[in-house]
Amino acid sequence: MANRLFQNIVNQISETIGRTVGVADNLGKVVASSRPEEIGDAVLIDYSALTAGGSPVAFEERTYAMTQGFIPGYTYTAYVDGNDEKASQSVAMAALLLGTIDQHAGERYDRAAFIKSVIQDNILPGDIYLRMRELQFNNEVPRSVLLIRMAEGCEISAYDAVQALFPDTNKDYVISISENDIALVKELSPHVGTPELEKLARSIADAVSTESYIQPTIGIGSIVTTIQDLADSYKEAQVSLEVSKVFDTEKKIISYDFLGIARLIYQLPKRLCGMFLSEVFKRGTIDSLDEETLFTIQKFFENNLNVSETSRRLFVHRNTLVYRLEKIRKMTGLDLREFDDAIVFKVALMVKKYLDAKPTRY
């Protein structure tokens, strides 16, 4: 990341002064240059004459200056064509800018690495507090984790598109989790709730789809108020995406707080789910219901168990619908016109869908 920033700086300085400008790393290899063909070459100079933050040194046809990097003991060497006063002033300015940029990039990387360790539970609780103090984190502010998942095989990374939406790198952290997953750790105002997070997620999805022409799926974890609780918010965002794959494949923005009964079913062992189905359908299996019957049941639920409204939506006579519901009662022992039976049947359908999805949990 720092090398990309270095390249931008050396290009700008080179355009301003009209000379070649470059920077070499701790091993003397050029990592950025206004002449791209030089990148990767070795800088031939007596490094004993250079000290970090010291005066520029002229050597042959160039002037050099050393600067301290973010990592202790790691230095960079800037160079400018020429050995006159202009070259000396320019290389001193370049070294100062490059050192500042690497310090900022290093701190940013260190913070992002810390946040990634926290959300993935790869750091001990006691170490979290130590690192927070070292990195000067504000612990007691609301935050939430949004997990942005691209479709398998998507060739365009969404990282840059998401990062561009959140330029304040001291508050928001965009973290690459895998080839398809990006986590956004978002700092929030005290009044922000889940509805506002869903609006934010929709704006992210629009920006990403503009870049990649593919709509991502975004899981939203709960809002937490301490750094150590971010791991829970991240897990919740993961669960949201997994639950949506089972119960609502068309939905692209999924909040953990609004998963409802689907979240409960997803957390049940498969063996217990199988036992539940066996108990509910003692007279026969749910597989004995044909597609037309299942479609009728779905519409009946969507219309709040209202026979007249459901028959109107299905374009069938009311008596026809009553006949179908009676047929379901005889097959399953459940009368969907009764609220308690309807609840049991609704849950059973969701449990069946969960088992058919064959999630990896047991």
C-alpha angles and dihedrals in degrees: 000000000000091000091058090052090047090054092054092050097047090048092052094046091047092052090049098049099028095233139106112272127185146156132221128202131234091284094052095254118138109245099172133018141161083232102060093198089069094061109113094022122123120249110231108211139119100258092193087077092058128076127181108265091005130126119294116264124216116219123176107311099346142062121225136198129181127219134187117250127216093264111074111255093013113119138183127209121213122199137189130190113257135035100236131108092272091055091048093051093044096050091047089053091045092051091050093050094045093050091050092048093049090048091052093043091047093050090047092050091046091052093046091048089051093050091048090052090050098050092045093048093240096133131068117249092240092052091052092068093046093051092045090057093046093050094039095236121178100231103185104063128104115263137167135193120231116192113206114199124192123204118268112271096022105152097198119080115227093201097095093045092053093043091053090058093056109042095160097095093178092066109024127049126201108196129186107226101172141333091288104024130076123179122209115198102198126194110218140201115249094251096052117111139175095285090057090048090054090053089050090049091052091053090050091049091051092050093048094046089051089057099039104021086230123108111229125214114236126200118198122208125206121277111262131188103210134056094236091057092060088088089063092049090050092050089049091052088051092049090049091057093045094047091049090055089059106036109020113022094167096058116096102183113053125178120200090216091060100044092102119177092352089071091053094049092047090057094053121100113254092235091058090048090053091051090051093053091048091053094046096047101042092145094052144330126283087240089072090072112095126222094261091053093048090048090052091050091050092052091045090056092045089056094051096253090299108151097195095048093044093051089050092051091047092047091233133123116267091241090054091057092046089052091052092049090049090050089053090050092053092047098045107018090238122117106207091199087069112081097221093049090047091055092050092049093047091052091046091055090052092047090051091051090049092052093046090054088059097212116198093245121100 
